[in-house]
């Protein structure tokens, strides 16, 4: 039986250290982490790796439920996939595990709350942007990638994988930037 940790943050400028420290303190021998949105499972290769690696009796450990996902259905599907492999899912804050029936109920409710919270955040964000636009104060979101650097590295003959490592993004993002340039 192994305790396998999974840590995730949504953006490249966020820090994984706190989650990784908690998972190590919980005795996770293996921990996988990634910087990708939890809104869907697209692009979450480390999570896919963890799910493939789970064996009967293993335990998937996350610090908070929203690290697994923000959509109730997706979280429940992830838990179901882990259980199909004979593994358990444990959330550290609040401490809940699928080892018992009550854990399933609590995780379902927490998943619903996380999804509702995400909807509230998006709605407040839309309202704030609309208000800022009407006041002429909205300038758009902050660009996280140095698009010019990506184009320069590409012009120098570097491939998308090398550029992605150099810039700190995914190959898919490199492809998108290069496609923008035409």
C-alpha positions as CSV (number, residue, x, y, z in Angstrom):
1,X,0.0,0.0,0.0
2,X,1.3,3.4,-1.0
3,X,0.3,6.9,-0.1
4,X,0.5,8.9,-3.3
5,X,0.2,12.7,-3.1
6,X,-1.1,15.0,-5.8
7,X,-0.6,18.7,-5.7
8,X,-1.9,21.3,-8.2
9,X,-2.0,25.1,-8.6
10,X,-3.8,26.9,-11.4
11,X,-1.1,29.2,-12.7
12,X,2.6,29.2,-13.3
13,X,3.2,32.1,-10.9
14,X,1.6,30.2,-8.0
15,X,3.6,28.1,-5.5
16,X,3.3,24.4,-4.9
17,X,5.7,24.3,-1.9
18,X,3.0,24.4,0.8
19,X,1.0,21.5,-0.6
20,X,4.2,19.5,-1.3
21,X,5.3,20.0,2.3
22,X,1.9,18.8,3.7
23,X,1.9,15.8,1.5
24,X,5.4,14.8,2.6
25,X,4.5,15.3,6.2
26,X,1.5,13.0,5.7
27,X,3.9,10.2,4.6
28,X,3.4,10.3,0.8
29,X,6.2,8.4,-0.7
30,X,5.4,9.6,-4.2
31,X,4.1,13.0,-5.0
32,X,3.2,14.3,-8.4
33,X,2.5,18.0,-9.0
34,X,1.5,20.3,-11.8
35,X,0.6,23.9,-12.6
36,X,-2.6,23.7,-14.6
37,X,-6.2,24.8,-14.2
38,X,-8.5,22.5,-12.2
39,X,-11.6,23.5,-14.2
40,X,-11.3,20.4,-16.3
41,X,-9.0,17.3,-16.8
42,X,-7.5,18.6,-20.0
43,X,-3.8,18.9,-19.8
44,X,-3.5,17.4,-16.3
45,X,-1.0,14.7,-17.3
46,X,0.4,14.3,-13.7
47,X,-3.1,13.5,-12.4
48,X,-3.5,10.9,-15.3
49,X,-0.2,9.4,-14.3
50,X,-1.2,9.1,-10.6
51,X,-4.5,7.5,-11.6
52,X,-2.7,4.9,-13.8
53,X,-0.2,4.2,-11.1
54,X,-2.8,3.4,-8.3
55,X,-3.0,-0.2,-7.1
56,X,-5.4,-1.9,-4.8
57,X,-4.9,-0.6,-1.2
58,X,-3.1,2.6,-2.4
59,X,-4.3,6.0,-1.2
60,X,-4.4,9.1,-3.3
61,X,-3.9,12.1,-1.0
62,X,-4.7,15.8,-1.7
63,X,-4.5,18.8,0.6
64,X,-7.9,20.1,-0.4
65,X,-10.7,18.8,-2.6
66,X,-10.4,21.6,-5.1
67,X,-6.9,20.4,-5.9
68,X,-8.6,17.4,-7.6
69,X,-11.1,19.5,-9.4
70,X,-13.7,22.2,-9.2
71,X,-16.5,20.4,-10.9
72,X,-18.6,18.0,-8.7
73,X,-19.0,15.4,-11.5
74,X,-15.3,15.4,-12.4
75,X,-14.3,15.0,-8.7
76,X,-16.8,12.2,-8.2
77,X,-15.5,10.5,-11.5
78,X,-11.9,10.8,-10.2
79,X,-12.9,9.2,-6.9
80,X,-14.8,6.5,-8.8
81,X,-11.7,5.8,-11.0
82,X,-9.5,5.5,-7.9
83,X,-12.0,3.1,-6.3
84,X,-12.2,1.0,-9.5
85,X,-8.5,0.4,-9.0
86,X,-9.1,-0.6,-5.4
87,X,-7.6,2.7,-4.0
88,X,-8.9,5.3,-1.6
89,X,-8.9,9.1,-1.8
90,X,-8.1,11.2,1.2
91,X,-8.5,15.0,1.5
92,X,-6.4,16.6,4.3
93,X,-8.4,19.8,4.8
94,X,-10.9,18.9,6.1
95,X,-9.7,15.4,6.8
96,X,-12.1,13.1,4.8
97,X,-11.4,9.7,3.3
98,X,-13.4,7.4,1.0
99,X,-12.6,4.5,3.3
100,X,-16.0,4.8,4.8
101,X,-19.5,5.6,3.5
102,X,-19.7,8.9,5.4
103,X,-16.6,10.0,3.6
104,X,-18.3,9.6,0.2
105,X,-21.2,11.7,1.4
106,X,-18.9,14.5,2.8
107,X,-16.8,14.5,-0.4
108,X,-19.9,14.8,-2.6
109,X,-21.1,17.8,-0.6
110,X,-17.7,19.4,-0.6
111,X,-17.5,18.9,-4.4
112,X,-20.8,20.6,-4.8
113,X,-19.7,23.5,-2.6
114,X,-16.4,23.9,-4.5
115,X,-18.4,24.0,-7.8
116,X,-20.8,26.6,-6.4
117,X,-17.9,28.7,-5.1
118,X,-16.3,28.6,-8.5
119,X,-19.5,29.8,-10.1
120,X,-19.7,32.6,-7.6
121,X,-16.1,33.7,-8.2
122,X,-16.7,33.8,-12.0
123,X,-19.9,35.8,-11.6
124,X,-18.2,38.3,-9.3
125,X,-15.3,38.5,-11.8
126,X,-17.7,39.2,-14.7
127,X,-19.4,41.9,-12.7
128,X,-16.1,43.5,-11.7
129,X,-14.9,43.5,-15.3
130,X,-18.2,44.9,-16.6
131,X,-18.0,47.7,-14.0
132,X,-14.3,48.5,-14.8
133,X,-15.1,48.5,-18.5
134,X,-18.0,51.0,-18.0
135,X,-15.6,53.2,-16.0
136,X,-12.9,52.9,-18.7
137,X,-10.5,51.3,-16.2
138,X,-10.3,47.8,-17.7
139,X,-7.2,47.1,-19.7
140,X,-7.6,43.3,-20.0
141,X,-5.9,40.4,-18.3
142,X,-2.1,40.2,-17.6
143,X,-0.2,38.2,-20.2
144,X,1.7,35.4,-18.5
145,X,3.8,34.4,-21.4
146,X,6.6,36.3,-23.1
147,X,5.3,35.8,-26.6
148,X,8.2,37.7,-28.3
149,X,10.7,35.4,-26.6
150,X,8.8,32.3,-27.8
151,X,8.9,33.7,-31.4
152,X,12.6,34.5,-31.1
153,X,13.4,31.1,-29.8
154,X,11.4,29.5,-32.6
155,X,13.1,31.7,-35.2
156,X,16.5,30.6,-33.8
157,X,15.5,27.0,-34.8
158,X,14.3,25.7,-31.4
159,X,11.5,23.2,-31.3
160,X,8.3,23.5,-29.3
161,X,9.5,21.2,-26.5
162,X,12.7,23.1,-26.0
163,X,10.9,26.4,-26.1
164,X,8.3,25.2,-23.6
165,X,11.0,24.1,-21.1
166,X,12.9,27.4,-21.6
167,X,9.8,29.6,-21.1
168,X,8.1,27.4,-18.5
169,X,4.9,26.6,-20.2
170,X,3.3,23.7,-22.1
171,X,4.1,22.7,-25.7
172,X,0.4,23.4,-26.5
173,X,0.9,27.1,-25.4
174,X,3.9,27.4,-27.6
175,X,1.9,26.1,-30.6
176,X,-0.8,28.6,-29.9
177,X,1.6,31.5,-29.7
178,X,3.3,30.5,-32.9
179,X,-0.1,30.0,-34.6
180,X,-1.1,33.6,-33.5
181,X,2.0,34.9,-35.2
182,X,0.8,33.2,-38.4
